[in-house]
Amino acid sequence: MSEGRAAGAAAGGAAATAAAGEAAAIGGPTVGAVATTGTAAAAGAAATSAFWGPDAAQRIIVALDCPPDEARLFAHQLAGRAHWLKVGMTLYYEAGPAIVREFKEQGFKVFVDLKLHDIPHQVRGAAASVVRAGADLLTVHAAGGLAMMQAAAEGARFACEDGEGTRPLVVAITVLTSMDAASLAQTGVARPLDEQALALALLARQAGLDGVVSSPQEAQALRTLLGPAAAIVTPGVRPAGSALDDQSRTATPAEALRAGASHLVIGRPITAATDPAAAFEAIAASLHAGH
């Protein structure tokens, strides 16, 4: 078993069991919601079945964390291959909502990853604005609290009721994949990292969100906790042999998907490659091969 899969299995056991106490603390369900240590791995494996199959490559979200002209070039190179593109802060703050509409017109699904984190009034309006731009998936920080996440869901829903199409998935950031236990502790969080991720996931579910963003190493425990329908979006995905860059908690694409991820965010291993289209195809092939 690789290091990434071993870490995921550990989280799926001890951390999932510990989450029962977290559920009680925030008023979430505890009966039947969290598997025990002995059943966590089996429950996680069963829950991933809906996301593992011939269309696994459609779960890859290519992160375009670059200036607009570069992003447009990558979109052109990946057209007909990739289904999803990620527009994060670097691209969105320079190009604005127009870049989302542009990619949508080219046939892509777009993940707008702005990690909204402010007072509920601001986040409600920001979520509505992102939906109007055409986002299929958007993020908020779970650390912003229950009321803020509820406001994000309301903003997304209200924008759709105003005739802006289908409501996108709204998911909550748990613990950034660049963080480890030491950096989390520096922010004043005393509980272990995996328990923090599970506690925030429960809060996101209570807020009515569609799922979470986590590292692949927490994916199995989160799948067990949240069930088969939840979106579990995992950055920190690196093909075997790739540089980790600034990511601390990683796994290969196949490991992340098997652990319970519904979507894999992969950026630099594709965009920094000499041939981004070929790099994408190689990752897609590894998913089909299961390694």
N, C-alpha and C positions, 0 to 999 in steps of 0.2 A: 504493500500500500504506500503511495507517495505521501510526502509531508502534507500537501494540501488536503488530500482525502482523509488522512489520519486526523488532522485538526478538525475537519468537518464532522467526522464520526464522534470525536470527543465532545464537540459542541452539541451534537444531536443527542447525546446521552445526558451527561451531568448538567449541562446548561439548560436543556429542555425541562429536566425535572425541577431545577431551581426556579424556573419561570412560573410554576404553579403558585409559589408564594407571591411573586410579583403580580400575578393576575388578581389575587385577592386584595392586594394593597391598593390597586387602582379601580377595583370594582369590576374587573373582567371575569369571564367565566373560568372556573377551575375544573369542573367535572367534565371529562371527555375532551377538553380542549388541548391538554398537554399530555403527550405520551410519557410513560415511565421510562427509566433508563433501559430496561430490557427490551422495550418495543420501539424505541425511537428510530433505530436504523431501519427496521422493516416498514414503519409508517412513512418515513421520509422517502424510501425507495418507491413505495406504492404511489405516493402523491406526485412523483415526478413523471409518471407515465404519460400524462397528458402533454408534456413538453418535450418528450424524447421520441424521435422518429425520423422519417425521411425529410421532414421539413425543419429539422433542427437548425439548419443554417439561417432560417428566417428569424431565429431568435438573436442573431448577432446585431448589435447596434454599433455602428461605426462612429466613434467620437471625433468630431471635426473641431478640435480646439486650436483654431488657427485663424488668420485673417480671412476676410471674405473671398478674395481672389483665389487663394489656395483652396478654400472650402469648395468653391465652385468647380475647380479643377478635379478635386477628389470625387465630387458628386458625378461629374462626367465620366471619370474612369470607372466608377463603381455602378453606373447605371446598368440595369439588367442583371446585376449580381446581388448587390445588397438590397435589403428591403427597408432597413431603418438607418437613419442618420441622427446623430446627437448634435444639437446646437446648445453649447454651454455659454458661460459668461463671456469668455474671450470673443466669441463670434457674435453673440447676440448684442452685446453692448456696442459693438462697432457697426454692425449691419442692421440691427433693429428687427422688428417683426417681419419686414419684407423678405428676409432670407428664409424664414419659415415657409411663407407662402410660395416662394420660388421653388423650394425643394418639394413642396406638396404638388405643385404643378408638374414637376418632373416625375411624379409617381411614387415618391418615397413617403414612408411614415416618418414622423419627426418627433423626437424626444427633446423637449425643451427643458434643459437641466439648469434652472436658475437658483435652485435651493432656497426658495422663498423663506424668509425669517424676519418677521417684523410684528407689529401689533395687528390684531385680527382685522381691523378696518383696512389697513394697507394691503394685507395678504389677500383679502377677499377681492379687492379691486385688481390686484396684480394677476391673480389666477384667472379672473374673467378676461383680462387683456390678453393673456397668453393663449387662452382658448380661442379668442377671436382671431388670433394670428394663425391658428390652424394646428396647434399642438395635438398630437395623439397621446402624449404622455408628458406629465410635468411633475416637478418635485418641490417639496417643502421640507423644512427641517423639523423633525419630530421634537427636538429640544425646544421649539417654540411653544409647545404646550397644546393641551386639548382644544381650547377655544380657538387658537390660531389655526390648527388643522381643520377644525369644523368650518371655519370661515373660508379656507381654501376650497373645501368641497362645495360649499354654498356658492362661491364665486364661479366655479366651473359649471355648476348646474344652472345658475341663473343665466350665464352667457349662452348656454345651449337653448334654454327656454326662450331666449330672445331671437332664436332662429339661426344660431351659429353652428348648427350641425350636431353631430354625435358627441356626447360628453367624453373627454379623454380620460385615461387612467390618471389618478392622482396618487402619488406614492410618497412615503416619508423617508427621509434620510435618517438612518439610525446612528452609526458611528462611521465617520469617514474612513475610507480604506487606506489613507495615508497614515492613520493613527495606530499606535500600538498601546499596550497597557500603560507604559510610562507617560506617553503624551496625553492619554485620557486622564490619568491621575493629576497631571499638571493643571487641568481645567477645573479641578475640585470634585471630580466624580470618584467616589470611593469604591463603588462596587466593581467587580471584575468586568472586563470589556464585553464578554459574551452575554453576561447577565444584563448589562446596560442595553445592548442591542435588543434583547428579548423584551425587556420592560418597555422600551420605546415602541416596539412593534405592537405590543398589546394596546398601548395608548393610541397608536395610529388606527388600529382596528376599532377601538371605542369611538374614535372621531368619525368613523365611516369612510375611511380611505380605502383604496383598492389594493394596497400592499406597501412594500418597503423597498429601500435600497440598502444593501449590506455588502460586506465582503463575502466571497465564496465560502469562507471558513465558518460563517454562521448560517449558511443557507439551509443546511439539513435541519438544524434545530428550528429555524424559522418556518420551514415547510411543515414540519411536524406540528408546530404551534398554530399556524394560520390556516392550514388545510390546503386542499388541492386547487382551489380557485384563486388564491391570492397571487398577485404579481410580486415576484421577488427578483429585483433587478440587481445584478452584480457587476460593479466595476472591479478593478484589480484582477482582471482575467489576462493571463499571459500564456501564450503557447510555450511548450517546453523549450528551454534554451534561450528565451527572450530576456532582455534586460528588465529588471524590476522597476527601474526609474524611481519615482517617489512613492511607490506602492509598498505597503508593509504586510498586508494580509492577502495573499494571492492564491490562485489555482489555475490549472490549465482549463481551456474551454470545456472539454469533455467532463473533467472533474466537477466543475461548477454546475453544469447542467444535470449531471447525475445526482449531485448533492441536493438539488431542489430549485435551482435558479430557473426562472421563466424567461429572462432576457440577459444577454451577456454584453456588457459595454466594453468594447475593445477599440483603443485609439492608436497609440504610437506603434504597436507591432504591425499595423496596417499602413498608417499614414507616413511613417518614417521609412518604410520599405522602398527599395529601388523601384519595385513594380507593385503598387498598392493593390491592383486588381488580382495579381497572382498571389499576393499575401492573403487576401480575403479568401480566394478559392482554396488555398492550402488549409486555412483554418476550417472552412466549411467541409473539406474532405476529411479532416481529422475528426470532426463531429460525426460524419457518416460512418467512419471506421471505428468510432468509439474509443479513441485514445488521444 
